[in-house]
């Protein structure tokens, strides 16, 4: 993994022309696929059959973010599709360590996400079970929100814990990432950046991805 990875979110893409929208971000490190069930979050996007098709045609690996209830039941199904990584929410998992191990055994990188209100400290002891920790920098559910600067200390604490334990765990941030906010997130210790409207809202998504990488570096 690069020291700085850009994962554009297709939540901001044109779903009618999804394959061409994927081609527009072929220079990205992964594509961030938001799965929402209108229960865990108040929005409904797409599910397993659509993710299977995206996996079949995407020019970049899939980074699937599950904003759904009953993550223990459904997350392994997404790993079985062959995606690169599956991130479940700590708040939706009954047995997060067991689930992370199941995802890894299924061939996917295991990620765990925390809502803004969820403290990171209770989960620091299980960092070794994860490949990625996602710190939400907006309330999950909708794209186009503003970055919550109040999350920067949380990112910093997570990054310090990863370094202190000498673990190869990526710190991902999702929400309100622009050329300005990515600098603050990177300085706090984030290494993987989900960007939706700042990439898909640009005239040239490739140039936007390059600009975000440059800003984070």
N, C-alpha and C positions, 0 to 999 in steps of 0.2 A: 504494500500500500504506500502511496506517496505520503510525504509529510503533510501535504495539504490536498484534500480531496473535495471535489465539487460534485454534488449529487442534485441535479435539477429535479424539481417535483412536477410530475405530470398533472398534479391538481390544478395547475395554471395553464395546462395545454388545451388545445382544441380537441375534445374527445371524438368529434366526428371524423377527424383526420389524424387519428392517433399514430398510425405507422409513420406518416410523414413528419409528425411532431417529434417522434423518437429519432428520426434521421437528423433532425435539426440540432440535436444535442450529442452527436456522435463523438465529440471531443471530450465529453464529460467522463468522469471516472465510473459513475453508475447513474442509473435513473432511480429516483425515489418514488415509490408507488404507494400511495396512501389508500389503505383499505378501511372504510368506515361503515358502521352498521346501523347508524341512526339510533343507537342505544347507549353505547359507551360515550359517544359524542353525538351532538345533534346535527348530523349530516350523513348522507348516504352516497357512497361513490360506486365502488365496483367490488367484485368478489373473485373467488377462485377460478371460475372459467375464463374470465377476462385476463387475469394474471397469467394463466397458462398460455393464452394467445400472445400476450405481450412478451413473455419469455421466449416464445418461438421466433419472434421477428425483431426483437430489440438488438441494436448494434452495440449496446453496452450492457454490463451486468445489471441485474435487478436488486435493488435495496428496498425490500418490502416492509412497510411500517403498518402494523396492525393496530388500528384504533377500534377494537371490537371487544365485546364481552367473551367470556369463556375462551381465553387465549390458550389454555392448556389443551383444549380439544382441537382448535383450529390451526394454531401455528405450525405444528408438524406437517399438516397437509400442504402448506405453502412451501415448506422446505422440500417436500417430496417432488414438487414441480421442477426443481433444479435451480431455483433462484440463488443468487450469491449470498444474500443475507436476509434474515427475518428478525424484525424487532417487535417484541411484544411489550405491552405496558405492564409495569410492576403492579399497578392498581387492578389489573384484570387477570392476574395469574394467581392461582391457589398455591402452586409449588414452583416458584421461579427457578430454583436451582435444577430441579428435575427437568423442567421444560427447556432450559438452556442446554443441558446435556443431550436432550432428545433432538434438539435442532442441530447440534454439532454432529451427532451420530447420523443424522439424516443428510449430512453433507453441506449444510448451510452455516454461515457465520451467525453466531447468536448475539442478538442485540436486545437490550432492555431500555425502555423509555420511562421517563419520569415527568409527570405533569408539573407545571410551575409550583403548585402548592405542596408537592411531595418532596420531603427532605431526602437528601442523598445519603446521609449518614447511616441509616439502618441497612443500607445495601452495600456498603464499602467492603464488608467481609466476603462478599460473593463476587467481587470483581474478577477474580481468577477464573470464574465459570463463564465469563463473557468475552466476546471479541469487540463489542462496542457498547458504550453507554450513551444514550440519547437524552440530552437535557433540552426539554421543550422551552423555547424562548418566546412562545405565545401560548395561549390556551388552545389545545388541539381541537380541530374540527373544521376550520375554514382557512383558506389562503388569504393573502393580502393584508395580514395584520401587522401592526408595528412591533418591532423588537422590544422585549422587556429587559431593560438594563438591570433591573433588580435581580436578574438571573446570573449576572456576571460573577458574584461571589460563589454561587453554587457551582458554576463551571470551574472556577479556580480551585475549590475544595476537591472536586472530583479529579481534576488533572493532577493535583498534588498527591492525592492518594494513589493514583496510577503510577506516578513517578516514584513515590516512596516505596511501593511494592515491586517496582521494576517489572511491570506487566505490559504486554503488547496490546493494551486495550485502547481503542480509538474513542475519543470524546466527540460525539456528534451534536450539533446544534441545528434546530429546525424552527424557523419562524422569523420573519422580518429581516432576512439576511440580504444586505445590500453591500455595495463597495465601502460604505461608511461603517456599517455595523459589523461587518466581517472582521475588520481590523480589531475592534474591541473584543470580539469573541475569540479571535486567534491569540491575542495578547493574554487572555484569561486561561488559555490552554486548550481550546477546541482545535481539532485537527480535521474534522469532516463537516462539511457545510451543506445543508439543504437549502436550495434557493429556487423559489417558484416564479413569482412575478418578475423578479429582477433579471431572470434569464428569458422566460417566455414572453415577457412584455417588451423585450428589446427587439430592435429591428434586425440585429445580427446576434443570435444566441451564442454562436461560437466566440465572437468578440467579447460578449458579456461574461462567458465562462473564463476566458483568458484574463479579463480585468479582475474578476473575483479572485482568481488564483494569485495574481500579482499583488492585490491588496492584502490578502491573507499572509503572504510571504514577507 
